Amino acid sequence: MACVVCMLMVLVPENATAGTKGKQSSRFDWNPVIDAIIEVESEGKANAVDKSGKSCGILQITPVLVRECNRILELRKRTKRYTMQDRFSVQKSKEMFLLYQSFYNPKNDVEVAIRSWNGGVNYSKRSTQRYYERVMSKMK
């Protein structure tokens, strides 16, 4: 399943707090959420590509998300930038997820994280319900 939300997602590689819209704890463990999303999106295949060819990697990251991550990094005055090829890197894909959450989900709300990964920042509960249930069923 292609990740629509991936288009707007960004992560902070160093930690999940610096320069966020709100206050976020760097101690929050996103690993169970990330692992469940990976299972739903790609079954753990780092080289996965959706039918359209736009969503790639373990988290099915889109070009729009890569650009959004780079925009967030720019806003935070960071020199690091992501490339389209980075979508195939497990580590960099996870960094982008964390960057997105740190910017758009500073309260570390798991439901918001899952739904926004699928439906974008302005997701609707109705359109993301099935995805949310699938990810929650994979959480350990």
DRENVEX-565492 format. One record per residue: residue in one letter; x, y, z of N, C-alpha, C in turn. Coordinates in steps of 0.05 Angstrom, whole numbers, plus 5000, padded with zeros to 4 digits. Layout:
DRENVEX-565492
<node code="A" n_east="X" n_north="Y" n_up="Z" ca_east="X" ca_north="Y" ca_up="Z" c_east="X" c_north="Y" c_up="Z"/>
...
***
This chain:
DRENVEX-565492
<node code="M" n_east="5017" n_north="4976" n_up="5000" ca_east="5000" ca_north="5000" ca_up="5000" c_east="5018" c_north="5025" c_up="5000"/>
<node code="A" n_east="5013" n_north="5042" n_up="4981" ca_east="5030" ca_north="5066" ca_up="4978" c_east="5024" c_north="5085" c_up="5001"/>
<node code="C" n_east="5044" n_north="5098" n_up="5011" ca_east="5041" ca_north="5115" ca_up="5034" c_east="5036" c_north="5144" c_up="5025"/>
<node code="V" n_east="5011" n_north="5151" n_up="5025" ca_east="5003" ca_north="5178" ca_up="5018" c_east="5015" c_north="5199" c_up="5037"/>
<node code="V" n_east="5015" n_north="5192" n_up="5062" ca_east="5026" ca_north="5210" ca_up="5082" c_east="5055" c_north="5214" c_up="5079"/>
<node code="C" n_east="5068" n_north="5194" n_up="5068" ca_east="5097" ca_north="5195" ca_up="5065" c_east="5105" c_north="5221" c_up="5050"/>
<node code="M" n_east="5086" n_north="5231" n_up="5034" ca_east="5091" ca_north="5254" ca_up="5019" c_east="5097" c_north="5278" c_up="5037"/>
<node code="L" n_east="5086" n_north="5278" n_up="5061" ca_east="5090" ca_north="5301" ca_up="5078" c_east="5106" c_north="5295" c_up="5103"/>
<node code="M" n_east="5117" n_north="5272" n_up="5105" ca_east="5131" ca_north="5263" ca_up="5129" c_east="5160" c_north="5270" c_up="5129"/>
<node code="V" n_east="5170" n_north="5276" n_up="5153" ca_east="5198" ca_north="5283" ca_up="5156" c_east="5207" c_north="5274" c_up="5184"/>
<node code="L" n_east="5233" n_north="5265" n_up="5186" ca_east="5244" ca_north="5257" ca_up="5211" c_east="5269" c_north="5272" c_up="5219"/>
<node code="V" n_east="5276" n_north="5272" n_up="5244" ca_east="5300" ca_north="5284" ca_up="5254" c_east="5320" c_north="5262" c_up="5260"/>
<node code="P" n_east="5342" n_north="5260" n_up="5245" ca_east="5361" ca_north="5238" ca_up="5249" c_east="5375" c_north="5240" c_up="5276"/>
<node code="E" n_east="5383" n_north="5264" n_up="5285" ca_east="5398" ca_north="5266" ca_up="5309" c_east="5381" c_north="5259" c_up="5333"/>
<node code="N" n_east="5357" n_north="5270" n_up="5335" ca_east="5338" ca_north="5264" ca_up="5356" c_east="5311" c_north="5273" c_up="5346"/>
<node code="A" n_east="5290" n_north="5267" n_up="5361" ca_east="5263" ca_north="5274" ca_up="5352" c_east="5252" c_north="5299" c_up="5364"/>
<node code="T" n_east="5270" n_north="5318" n_up="5372" ca_east="5260" ca_north="5341" ca_up="5386" c_east="5267" c_north="5368" c_up="5374"/>
<node code="A" n_east="5291" n_north="5371" n_up="5364" ca_east="5301" ca_north="5398" ca_up="5357" c_east="5284" c_north="5412" c_up="5336"/>
<node code="G" n_east="5276" n_north="5436" n_up="5342" ca_east="5262" ca_north="5454" ca_up="5324" c_east="5234" c_north="5445" c_up="5317"/>
<node code="T" n_east="5220" n_north="5433" n_up="5335" ca_east="5193" ca_north="5424" ca_up="5329" c_east="5173" c_north="5447" c_up="5333"/>
<node code="K" n_east="5149" n_north="5442" n_up="5323" ca_east="5127" ca_north="5461" ca_up="5327" c_east="5119" c_north="5462" c_up="5356"/>
<node code="G" n_east="5121" n_north="5440" n_up="5370" ca_east="5114" ca_north="5438" ca_up="5398" c_east="5136" c_north="5424" c_up="5413"/>
<node code="K" n_east="5132" n_north="5418" n_up="5438" ca_east="5152" ca_north="5404" ca_up="5454" c_east="5149" c_north="5374" c_up="5451"/>
<node code="Q" n_east="5170" n_north="5360" n_up="5446" ca_east="5170" ca_north="5331" ca_up="5443" c_east="5192" c_north="5318" c_up="5459"/>
<node code="S" n_east="5186" n_north="5296" n_up="5471" ca_east="5206" ca_north="5281" ca_up="5486" c_east="5224" c_north="5265" c_up="5468"/>
<node code="S" n_east="5250" n_north="5268" n_up="5472" ca_east="5269" ca_north="5252" ca_up="5456" c_east="5270" c_north="5223" c_up="5466"/>
<node code="R" n_east="5257" n_north="5217" n_up="5487" ca_east="5257" ca_north="5190" ca_up="5499" c_east="5235" c_north="5172" c_up="5488"/>
<node code="F" n_east="5218" n_north="5182" n_up="5471" ca_east="5196" ca_north="5166" ca_up="5461" c_east="5206" c_north="5145" c_up="5443"/>
<node code="D" n_east="5197" n_north="5120" n_up="5446" ca_east="5206" ca_north="5098" ca_up="5430" c_east="5186" c_north="5093" c_up="5406"/>
<node code="W" n_east="5194" n_north="5102" n_up="5383" ca_east="5178" ca_north="5099" ca_up="5359" c_east="5182" c_north="5071" c_up="5346"/>
<node code="N" n_east="5201" n_north="5055" n_up="5355" ca_east="5207" ca_north="5030" ca_up="5342" c_east="5183" c_north="5011" c_up="5338"/>
<node code="P" n_east="5166" n_north="5007" n_up="5357" ca_east="5143" ca_north="4989" ca_up="5352" c_east="5124" c_north="5000" c_up="5330"/>
<node code="V" n_east="5120" n_north="5026" n_up="5329" ca_east="5104" ca_north="5038" ca_up="5309" c_east="5117" c_north="5035" c_up="5281"/>
<node code="I" n_east="5142" n_north="5042" n_up="5280" ca_east="5157" ca_north="5040" ca_up="5255" c_east="5157" c_north="5011" c_up="5245"/>
<node code="D" n_east="5163" n_north="4992" n_up="5262" ca_east="5163" ca_north="4964" ca_up="5254" c_east="5136" c_north="4955" c_up="5243"/>
<node code="A" n_east="5115" n_north="4964" n_up="5256" ca_east="5088" ca_north="4956" ca_up="5247" c_east="5082" c_north="4968" c_up="5220"/>
<node code="I" n_east="5089" n_north="4994" n_up="5216" ca_east="5084" ca_north="5007" ca_up="5190" c_east="5101" c_north="4994" c_up="5169"/>
<node code="I" n_east="5125" n_north="4987" n_up="5175" ca_east="5143" ca_north="4973" ca_up="5156" c_east="5129" c_north="4947" c_up="5147"/>
<node code="E" n_east="5118" n_north="4932" n_up="5165" ca_east="5105" ca_north="4906" ca_up="5159" c_east="5082" c_north="4911" c_up="5140"/>
<node code="V" n_east="5066" n_north="4931" n_up="5146" ca_east="5043" ca_north="4937" ca_up="5129" c_east="5051" c_north="4948" c_up="5101"/>
<node code="E" n_east="5070" n_north="4966" n_up="5101" ca_east="5078" ca_north="4979" ca_up="5076" c_east="5094" c_north="4961" c_up="5057"/>
<node code="S" n_east="5114" n_north="4946" n_up="5068" ca_east="5132" ca_north="4932" ca_up="5050" c_east="5139" c_north="4904" c_up="5058"/>
<node code="E" n_east="5128" n_north="4895" n_up="5080" ca_east="5135" ca_north="4869" ca_up="5092" c_east="5165" c_north="4868" c_up="5097"/>
<node code="G" n_east="5178" n_north="4891" n_up="5103" ca_east="5206" ca_north="4892" ca_up="5109" c_east="5225" c_north="4892" c_up="5086"/>
<node code="K" n_east="5215" n_north="4895" n_up="5062" ca_east="5232" ca_north="4895" ca_up="5038" c_east="5242" c_north="4923" c_up="5032"/>
<node code="A" n_east="5268" n_north="4927" n_up="5035" ca_east="5280" ca_north="4954" ca_up="5031" c_east="5279" c_north="4962" c_up="5002"/>
<node code="N" n_east="5277" n_north="4943" n_up="4984" ca_east="5276" ca_north="4950" ca_up="4955" c_east="5248" c_north="4951" c_up="4944"/>
<node code="A" n_east="5228" n_north="4951" n_up="4961" ca_east="5200" ca_north="4951" ca_up="4952" c_east="5193" c_north="4977" c_up="4937"/>
<node code="V" n_east="5178" n_north="4973" n_up="4916" ca_east="5168" ca_north="4996" ca_up="4900" c_east="5139" c_north="4990" c_up="4894"/>
<node code="D" n_east="5121" n_north="5011" n_up="4898" ca_east="5093" ca_north="5006" ca_up="4892" c_east="5088" c_north="5005" c_up="4862"/>
<node code="K" n_east="5064" n_north="4999" n_up="4854" ca_east="5057" ca_north="4995" ca_up="4826" c_east="5062" c_north="5021" c_up="4810"/>
<node code="S" n_east="5058" n_north="5044" n_up="4822" ca_east="5062" ca_north="5069" ca_up="4807" c_east="5091" c_north="5076" c_up="4804"/>
<node code="G" n_east="5108" n_north="5064" n_up="4821" ca_east="5136" ca_north="5070" ca_up="4821" c_east="5144" c_north="5094" c_up="4837"/>
<node code="K" n_east="5124" n_north="5106" n_up="4850" ca_east="5130" ca_north="5131" ca_up="4865" c_east="5136" c_north="5126" c_up="4894"/>
<node code="S" n_east="5125" n_north="5106" n_up="4907" ca_east="5130" ca_north="5100" ca_up="4935" c_east="5150" c_north="5078" c_up="4936"/>
<node code="C" n_east="5172" n_north="5082" n_up="4952" ca_east="5194" ca_north="5064" ca_up="4952" c_east="5205" c_north="5058" c_up="4980"/>
<node code="G" n_east="5218" n_north="5035" n_up="4983" ca_east="5231" ca_north="5028" ca_up="5007" c_east="5214" c_north="5016" c_up="5028"/>
<node code="I" n_east="5225" n_north="5011" n_up="5051" ca_east="5211" ca_north="4997" ca_up="5073" c_east="5187" c_north="5012" c_up="5083"/>
<node code="L" n_east="5188" n_north="5039" n_up="5081" ca_east="5166" ca_north="5056" ca_up="5091" c_east="5150" c_north="5068" c_up="5068"/>
<node code="Q" n_east="5156" n_north="5059" n_up="5043" ca_east="5141" ca_north="5069" ca_up="5020" c_east="5140" c_north="5099" c_up="5018"/>
<node code="I" n_east="5164" n_north="5111" n_up="5018" ca_east="5167" ca_north="5140" ca_up="5018" c_east="5165" c_north="5151" c_up="4989"/>
<node code="T" n_east="5150" n_north="5173" n_up="4987" ca_east="5145" ca_north="5185" ca_up="4961" c_east="5164" c_north="5209" c_up="4957"/>
<node code="P" n_east="5167" n_north="5217" n_up="4932" ca_east="5184" ca_north="5241" ca_up="4926" c_east="5174" c_north="5266" c_up="4941"/>
<node code="V" n_east="5148" n_north="5268" n_up="4945" ca_east="5137" ca_north="5291" ca_up="4959" c_east="5147" c_north="5291" c_up="4988"/>
<node code="L" n_east="5148" n_north="5268" n_up="5000" ca_east="5158" ca_north="5266" ca_up="5028" c_east="5187" c_north="5274" c_up="5030"/>
<node code="V" n_east="5203" n_north="5264" n_up="5011" ca_east="5231" ca_north="5271" ca_up="5010" c_east="5234" c_north="5302" c_up="5009"/>
<node code="R" n_east="5219" n_north="5314" n_up="4991" ca_east="5221" ca_north="5344" ca_up="4989" c_east="5212" c_north="5357" c_up="5015"/>
<node code="E" n_east="5191" n_north="5346" n_up="5028" ca_east="5181" ca_north="5358" ca_up="5053" c_east="5202" c_north="5354" c_up="5075"/>
<node code="C" n_east="5215" n_north="5332" n_up="5076" ca_east="5237" ca_north="5328" ca_up="5096" c_east="5259" c_north="5348" c_up="5092"/>
<node code="N" n_east="5266" n_north="5353" n_up="5067" ca_east="5287" ca_north="5372" ca_up="5061" c_east="5278" c_north="5400" c_up="5068"/>
<node code="R" n_east="5252" n_north="5406" n_up="5065" ca_east="5242" ca_north="5432" ca_up="5072" c_east="5243" c_north="5436" c_up="5103"/>
<node code="I" n_east="5237" n_north="5416" n_up="5117" ca_east="5238" ca_north="5417" ca_up="5147" c_east="5267" c_north="5421" c_up="5156"/>
<node code="L" n_east="5285" n_north="5406" n_up="5143" ca_east="5313" ca_north="5409" ca_up="5150" c_east="5323" c_north="5437" c_up="5144"/>
<node code="E" n_east="5314" n_north="5448" n_up="5122" ca_east="5321" ca_north="5476" ca_up="5116" c_east="5310" c_north="5496" c_up="5136"/>
<node code="L" n_east="5285" n_north="5492" n_up="5144" ca_east="5273" ca_north="5509" ca_up="5165" c_east="5289" c_north="5507" c_up="5191"/>
<node code="R" n_east="5300" n_north="5484" n_up="5197" ca_east="5315" ca_north="5480" ca_up="5221" c_east="5345" c_north="5487" c_up="5218"/>
<node code="K" n_east="5351" n_north="5499" n_up="5195" ca_east="5378" ca_north="5508" ca_up="5189" c_east="5398" c_north="5485" c_up="5190"/>
<node code="R" n_east="5390" n_north="5462" n_up="5181" ca_east="5408" ca_north="5439" ca_up="5178" c_east="5418" c_north="5437" c_up="5150"/>
<node code="T" n_east="5442" n_north="5427" n_up="5147" ca_east="5454" ca_north="5425" ca_up="5120" c_east="5448" c_north="5398" c_up="5107"/>
<node code="K" n_east="5441" n_north="5378" n_up="5123" ca_east="5434" ca_north="5352" ca_up="5113" c_east="5410" c_north="5353" c_up="5094"/>
<node code="R" n_east="5411" n_north="5337" n_up="5072" ca_east="5388" ca_north="5335" ca_up="5054" c_east="5386" c_north="5306" c_up="5046"/>
<node code="Y" n_east="5361" n_north="5298" n_up="5040" ca_east="5355" ca_north="5270" ca_up="5031" c_east="5353" c_north="5270" c_up="5001"/>
<node code="T" n_east="5359" n_north="5247" n_up="4989" ca_east="5356" ca_north="5243" ca_up="4960" c_east="5335" c_north="5222" c_up="4955"/>
<node code="M" n_east="5326" n_north="5220" n_up="4930" ca_east="5307" ca_north="5199" ca_up="4923" c_east="5318" c_north="5171" c_up="4929"/>
<node code="Q" n_east="5343" n_north="5168" n_up="4925" ca_east="5356" ca_north="5142" ca_up="4930" c_east="5355" c_north="5134" c_up="4960"/>
<node code="D" n_east="5355" n_north="5154" n_up="4977" ca_east="5354" ca_north="5149" ca_up="5006" c_east="5329" c_north="5134" c_up="5015"/>
<node code="R" n_east="5308" n_north="5134" n_up="4998" ca_east="5284" ca_north="5119" ca_up="5005" c_east="5289" c_north="5089" c_up="5007"/>
<node code="F" n_east="5310" n_north="5080" n_up="4994" ca_east="5317" ca_north="5051" ca_up="4995" c_east="5336" c_north="5044" c_up="5018"/>
<node code="S" n_east="5344" n_north="5064" n_up="5033" ca_east="5361" ca_north="5060" ca_up="5057" c_east="5343" c_north="5056" c_up="5081"/>
<node code="V" n_east="5346" n_north="5034" n_up="5095" ca_east="5329" ca_north="5029" ca_up="5119" c_east="5334" c_north="5051" c_up="5140"/>
<node code="Q" n_east="5359" n_north="5058" n_up="5145" ca_east="5365" ca_north="5078" ca_up="5165" c_east="5354" c_north="5105" c_up="5157"/>
<node code="K" n_east="5359" n_north="5114" n_up="5133" ca_east="5349" ca_north="5140" ca_up="5124" c_east="5319" c_north="5142" c_up="5122"/>
<node code="S" n_east="5306" n_north="5120" n_up="5115" ca_east="5277" ca_north="5119" ca_up="5115" c_east="5266" c_north="5124" c_up="5143"/>
<node code="K" n_east="5278" n_north="5110" n_up="5162" ca_east="5269" ca_north="5113" ca_up="5190" c_east="5275" c_north="5142" c_up="5200"/>
<node code="E" n_east="5297" n_north="5154" n_up="5191" ca_east="5303" ca_north="5181" ca_up="5198" c_east="5282" c_north="5200" c_up="5188"/>
<node code="M" n_east="5273" n_north="5195" n_up="5163" ca_east="5252" ca_north="5212" ca_up="5151" c_east="5226" c_north="5209" c_up="5167"/>
<node code="F" n_east="5220" n_north="5185" n_up="5175" ca_east="5195" ca_north="5181" ca_up="5191" c_east="5197" c_north="5197" c_up="5217"/>
<node code="L" n_east="5219" n_north="5195" n_up="5230" ca_east="5223" ca_north="5209" ca_up="5256" c_east="5223" c_north="5240" c_up="5252"/>
<node code="L" n_east="5235" n_north="5249" n_up="5231" ca_east="5235" ca_north="5278" ca_up="5225" c_east="5206" c_north="5288" c_up="5221"/>
<node code="Y" n_east="5191" n_north="5273" n_up="5206" ca_east="5163" ca_north="5280" ca_up="5201" c_east="5148" c_north="5281" c_up="5227"/>
<node code="Q" n_east="5151" n_north="5261" n_up="5244" ca_east="5137" ca_north="5260" ca_up="5269" c_east="5145" c_north="5283" c_up="5287"/>
<node code="S" n_east="5170" n_north="5289" n_up="5288" ca_east="5180" ca_north="5310" ca_up="5306" c_east="5168" c_north="5337" c_up="5298"/>
<node code="F" n_east="5163" n_north="5341" n_up="5272" ca_east="5152" ca_north="5366" ca_up="5263" c_east="5122" c_north="5368" c_up="5264"/>
<node code="Y" n_east="5108" n_north="5347" n_up="5255" ca_east="5079" ca_north="5347" ca_up="5253" c_east="5065" c_north="5333" c_up="5277"/>
<node code="N" n_east="5079" n_north="5318" n_up="5293" ca_east="5067" ca_north="5303" ca_up="5315" c_east="5084" c_north="5307" c_up="5340"/>
<node code="P" n_east="5088" n_north="5331" n_up="5350" ca_east="5106" ca_north="5336" ca_up="5373" c_east="5097" c_north="5323" c_up="5399"/>
<node code="K" n_east="5071" n_north="5315" n_up="5400" ca_east="5061" ca_north="5303" ca_up="5425" c_east="5065" c_north="5272" c_up="5425"/>
<node code="N" n_east="5077" n_north="5262" n_up="5404" ca_east="5083" ca_north="5233" ca_up="5401" c_east="5057" c_north="5216" c_up="5403"/>
<node code="D" n_east="5037" n_north="5225" n_up="5390" ca_east="5011" ca_north="5211" ca_up="5390" c_east="5013" c_north="5188" c_up="5369"/>
<node code="V" n_east="5011" n_north="5164" n_up="5378" ca_east="5014" ca_north="5140" ca_up="5360" c_east="4992" c_north="5140" c_up="5339"/>
<node code="E" n_east="4968" n_north="5146" n_up="5347" ca_east="4946" ca_north="5146" ca_up="5327" c_east="4951" c_north="5167" c_up="5306"/>
<node code="V" n_east="4959" n_north="5191" n_up="5314" ca_east="4965" ca_north="5212" ca_up="5294" c_east="4988" c_north="5203" c_up="5276"/>
<node code="A" n_east="5008" n_north="5190" n_up="5287" ca_east="5031" ca_north="5181" ca_up="5271" c_east="5022" c_north="5162" c_up="5250"/>
<node code="I" n_east="5006" n_north="5142" n_up="5257" ca_east="4997" ca_north="5122" ca_up="5238" c_east="4979" c_north="5134" c_up="5217"/>
<node code="R" n_east="4959" n_north="5149" n_up="5226" ca_east="4940" ca_north="5160" ca_up="5206" c_east="4953" c_north="5181" c_up="5188"/>
<node code="S" n_east="4971" n_north="5197" n_up="5199" ca_east="4984" ca_north="5217" ca_up="5182" c_east="5004" c_north="5205" c_up="5162"/>
<node code="W" n_east="5016" n_north="5182" n_up="5170" ca_east="5034" ca_north="5168" ca_up="5151" c_east="5019" c_north="5159" c_up="5127"/>
<node code="N" n_east="4994" n_north="5152" n_up="5131" ca_east="4977" ca_north="5142" ca_up="5109" c_east="4962" c_north="5164" c_up="5095"/>
<node code="G" n_east="4952" n_north="5183" n_up="5110" ca_east="4933" ca_north="5203" ca_up="5098" c_east="4944" c_north="5232" c_up="5097"/>
<node code="G" n_east="4968" n_north="5236" n_up="5106" ca_east="4980" ca_north="5263" ca_up="5106" c_east="4972" c_north="5278" c_up="5131"/>
<node code="V" n_east="4982" n_north="5302" n_up="5132" ca_east="4978" ca_north="5319" ca_up="5155" c_east="4949" c_north="5324" c_up="5161"/>
<node code="N" n_east="4933" n_north="5328" n_up="5140" ca_east="4905" ca_north="5334" ca_up="5143" c_east="4888" c_north="5309" c_up="5137"/>
<node code="Y" n_east="4897" n_north="5286" n_up="5148" ca_east="4883" ca_north="5260" ca_up="5143" c_east="4854" c_north="5261" c_up="5154"/>
<node code="S" n_east="4838" n_north="5243" n_up="5143" ca_east="4811" ca_north="5240" ca_up="5155" c_east="4811" c_north="5212" c_up="5168"/>
<node code="K" n_east="4797" n_north="5211" n_up="5191" ca_east="4796" ca_north="5186" ca_up="5206" c_east="4783" c_north="5165" c_up="5189"/>
<node code="R" n_east="4762" n_north="5172" n_up="5174" ca_east="4747" ca_north="5153" ca_up="5158" c_east="4765" c_north="5140" c_up="5137"/>
<node code="S" n_east="4780" n_north="5157" n_up="5122" ca_east="4796" ca_north="5146" ca_up="5100" c_east="4821" c_north="5131" c_up="5110"/>
<node code="T" n_east="4829" n_north="5136" n_up="5135" ca_east="4853" ca_north="5122" ca_up="5145" c_east="4847" c_north="5099" c_up="5165"/>
<node code="Q" n_east="4821" n_north="5094" n_up="5169" ca_east="4813" ca_north="5074" ca_up="5189" c_east="4824" c_north="5046" c_up="5183"/>
<node code="R" n_east="4821" n_north="5037" n_up="5159" ca_east="4830" ca_north="5010" ca_up="5152" c_east="4861" c_north="5008" c_up="5156"/>
<node code="Y" n_east="4875" n_north="5028" n_up="5147" ca_east="4904" ca_north="5028" ca_up="5150" c_east="4912" c_north="5028" c_up="5179"/>
<node code="Y" n_east="4899" n_north="5045" n_up="5195" ca_east="4904" ca_north="5047" ca_up="5224" c_east="4900" c_north="5019" c_up="5237"/>
<node code="E" n_east="4878" n_north="5006" n_up="5230" ca_east="4873" ca_north="4980" ca_up="5242" c_east="4894" c_north="4959" c_up="5234"/>
<node code="R" n_east="4902" n_north="4960" n_up="5209" ca_east="4923" ca_north="4941" ca_up="5199" c_east="4949" c_north="4945" c_up="5214"/>
<node code="V" n_east="4957" n_north="4971" n_up="5217" ca_east="4983" ca_north="4976" ca_up="5232" c_east="4980" c_north="4968" c_up="5261"/>
<node code="M" n_east="4958" n_north="4975" n_up="5273" ca_east="4954" ca_north="4968" ca_up="5302" c_east="4955" c_north="4938" c_up="5306"/>
<node code="S" n_east="4945" n_north="4923" n_up="5287" ca_east="4945" ca_north="4894" ca_up="5290" c_east="4973" c_north="4882" c_up="5288"/>
<node code="K" n_east="4992" n_north="4897" n_up="5276" ca_east="5020" ca_north="4888" ca_up="5274" c_east="5037" c_north="4897" c_up="5297"/>
<node code="M" n_east="5027" n_north="4915" n_up="5313" ca_east="5044" ca_north="4926" ca_up="5336" c_east="5047" c_north="4904" c_up="5356"/>
<node code="K" n_east="5071" n_north="4903" n_up="5366" ca_east="5079" ca_north="4882" ca_up="5386" c_east="5073" c_north="4892" c_up="5414"/>
***
